[in-house]
Amino acid sequence: MAGTSQLIQIELGPPLRVPKPDWLRAKAPVGDNFHNLKKLARGLGLHTVCESAQCPNIGECWNHKTATFMLLGDICTRRCGFCAVPKGRPEPIDWDEPRRVAEAVATLGLKHAVITSVNRDDDNVGGARVFAETIREIREVIPDCRVEVLIPDFQGLEEPLKIVLEAQPDVLNHNTETVPRLYRAVRSGARYERTLTLLDNAKKFSPGMVTKSGVMVGLGESTDELIEVFRDLGSRGVDILTVGQYLRPSRDHLPIARFYTPEEFRELREAALRFGFRHVESGPMVRSSYHAHEQAESTSAPRVV
């Protein structure tokens, strides 16, 4: 793992020095499904964002045989201040990875597979081709499996986005993460307008595509700023929105400004629904892929396979 000196050190506000609220206490991951999925991923040389990003829902999701596979290695070319994925110089692209991901999806008998990746700013087109090939490989071995992709911004390039869309994922997700004012600290190398353009172009290049985005709260944003983000995403036709609490992976990451209550998450959901989203998942433990299969079912017509 890259040294902690490579992580962004920006204080957005005084660190919160109170215990986690009870509603943020996840159960420890246990059970046969959890251990079998972990063994399967290791055996195929695959990475899951569930582990790399220290997701609090790993026990619940893995015991339901739902996992988010992370393509293109486990080293990210960016150094975002919120993210637990290791940063540094990535290994060469593994062109056999799509086949192995499809094998894992088939072995698990998944009905909804979520595929994401680290940022590969060294080769955006190559990264997009791995996404596209993974979608095709999954469809080859388990045709009725829905495939959701959580993609990086490809540095604003249109060609990689088109490559992914041509493979026809069932859901195209790109996370907004935070409000524009905090982008420099939270999303190193990203641009708010670039994210909006990508989501806009997804609908433009592939009419009918179900699009999705996610936002974290607790980094120092205001409610008014969040509402403006919801408005911007709604105006781009985004179908699914997820809103969850930011949890600090380590002392070397950005501090938590505050914990939102379950009631505040309910209020954010109601506020977001005014802007035309077809599904809003909002809660303390919500992450981008949490209940992804239910979101897809609520926004997509059955696929003809």
N, C-alpha and C positions, 0 to 999 in steps of 0.2 A: 504493500500500500504506500502511496506517496506520503512524504513527510508532512506533518501537520503545518509546517511553515509555508506550504504551498496553498493552504486554505485561506480564503478571504477573512480578514479580521476587521470587521466594521461593526461598531456598536450603533444600533438603531435606537436604542433607549436603554435604560438601566435593566440589567438582567432580572428576571423574575425569580425571587428566592423564596418561593412557597412550594409546598408539596403538590404533586399532581392531584387534581381533583379525583374523586372516586370514579367519575364517569370516563376517565381516561386510563383505567387500569384494565389491560387486556389479559386474557388467560394465557398461561405459559403453553407453548406448542407441545402437544403430546399426541399419542395415538398412532395406530398402524399406518394410516394413510399419510400422515406427516412424514414418518420415517421412510416409507416406501418411495414417496416422491423425492425426498432428499437423496436417497440411494440411486434412484433412476437418473436424476440430474447429474450426479457425480459420475455415474457409469458412462453417460453419453458425453461427458465433457461440456455440459451446458451451465449457463448462469441464470439465476432468477433474480429479478429486481426485488422480489419479496425478501431475499436474504441481503442482497447488496445494499438496499436502501433501508434496511432494518424496519420493515413494515410491521406495525403492531398487530395487524390482522392475520399474520402468517399462519397461526394455528387454526383459526376458523376457516380460512380459505383452503389451506392444504388438506384439511380433514374433509372438505367438500370436493376434493380433487379439482380445485381451481388454482391455477398458478399463472404468473406473468413471466414469460421467458424473456431474457435480455440478450439481444443479438450483439454481434460485433465486439465480443470480449467483455471484460469487466473493468477497463480503464477508460475514463472519460477525458476528452481533450479540453473540457472547460472546468472551471473551478467555482461553481456556484456555492454561495455561502450557506445554503440550507441542506445540501445533499450529502449523503453518506457514501455514495459510490466513489471508489478511489479515483484520483486524478493523476495524469501523467502522460507519457508517450505510449500509445496503444501498440499492440502486436499487429502484424499484418492481418488483413481480412481473411477469415476462414470461410472459404466458399462451400465447404461441406456442411456448415452449420445448419442451413435450412433443412437438409435431409434429416439430421439428428433431432431437430426440434419437432419435425413432423412425426418421427418415430416415437418421441416422448408423448406427444398429443394423442397418437393412436393407441399407445400402450395404456394410457390413463383413461381412454375412452371419453375424452372431453367433448362437450357439446358447445362450449364457448372458449376459445383460446385467445389470450391476450398476449401480443407480441410487442415488445418495446426494444430500445437499444440505448447504449451510451451515445453521446455526441461523437461523431467522427468527422470533425472539420478538416481532417487531412484528406478525406475522400468521400464527399457527399454523394456523388453519383454511385460509387461502389456500395456505399451503405444502403442506398435506396434499392439497388438491385438485389441485395441480400433480403431486404424486407419483401420485395415482390416475389422472389423465388421461394421464400418461406411460406407465403400465402398459397402459392401454387402447389408446393409439396404437401401442405396440410390437406388441401382440397383433393389431391390425388389419392391420399390414403384414407381419408375420412370425410367424404363429400358433404355430409350434412352438418359439419362443425362450423359454427359461426367464427369468423376471425376478426378480431379487433386489433388495430395497430395503434400504438402510442408513439408518434414519430417526433424526432427533433425538428428544429426549424430549417435545417439544411442551408443555413446562412442566407435565407431568402431566395435561393435559386429555384426556378420553376421546374427545370428538367427533373430533378430528383422527386419532387412531389408528383409530377405526371407519371413517372415510372411506378411509384407505389399505387397510385389511383388506377392505372391500367390493369393491375392485378386484382382489382375489385374487392377490397376488404369490405366487410359488412359494416364496420364502424371505423372512422378515421378520427383519432384523438390527438390533439396537441395542446398541452397545458399552458395556460396563461401564467399561473403560479401566484402572481401578486399584482399590486396596483402599479401604475407607471412610475410614480415617485420613488418607489423602492427597487426598481429594476436593476440599477447599477450595483447595488449591494447584494441583491438576492439572486439575480440571473446573470452571472458573468458572461459577457459575449453575446447576450440576447438583446432584442429590441422589442418594445411593446407593439409598435406599429408593424413590425415584421410578423409578429404572431397573428395580429388581426388580418394582415394581408394573406397569410397562409390559409387561415380558416375561410376567408372570403374566396380565395382561389380554388379551394377544395370543392366548393359548391359550383364555381364557375366552370372548372375543368370536368367535373363529374356531377352533373345535375342529378339530384336524388340521393347523393351520398349522405349517409348519416354522420354528422360531425359532432364532436364532443370536446369539452375543455374543462380544466380543473383549476381551482384557486385555493391557496392556503390562507388561513387567517391567524392572527396572533403575532405578526411581525412588526406591528406599529402602524398599520393602516387605519384609516377612519371608516366609519360606516358609509359616509357619503362617497368616499373613494371606491369602496366595493360596489356600491350601487351603480356608479359610472362604468365600472368594468362590466357588470351584468348587462347594462344598457348597450355597451359596445359589442359584446358577444351576441346578444340577442339580435342586434341590427345586422349581424353577419349571418344570420340564419342558423346559428349553432343549435343543435337539437338537444344535447344532453350537457348538463352542468353538474360538476361535483364541487362541494365546498367542505373543507376539513381543517382541523386544527394542526398548525405547525408544531412539531415536536423536535427539540434540539437533539441531533444525533450525538453530539459530544460538546465539551467545553470549547473546542476549536471552531465550532460553527456559530451561526448567528443566534443571538439570545432570543428567548421568548418574551415578547412585550406583555402579553396577557393571555389568559385562558378564557375562551368564550364558553358560555353556559349552553346546555342543551336547548333552553328556551331561546337564546339568541340565534342558535342555528336554525330553529324553526322559523324565526322571524326573517332570517336571511333567505330561507327557502321561499317563503311567501312573497318577499320582495322580488326575488329573481323570476318567479313565475309570471310576473306582470309583463316581462319582456319577451314572452313567446316561446320559452323553452318547452320542449315536449316532456322532459323528465328532469327533475332537479333532485340530486342526492346531497343532503346537507346534514352534517353531524360531526361530533368531536372526533370519531375514529374513521371517518370517511377518507378514503384514498382514491386515486384515479381509477383503479380497477376494482374497487369494492362493489359487490353486487353488479358487476359488469354484465353478466348474463341477463339479469332482470331488466337492466336499462335497455339492452339491445332488443329484448322481446317486446318492451313497451313502445318502442319507436320504429320497429322494422316490420314490414310484411314478411310472411314466410318466404324463404328462398326456394326457387325451383332448382333442384339438383339432378 
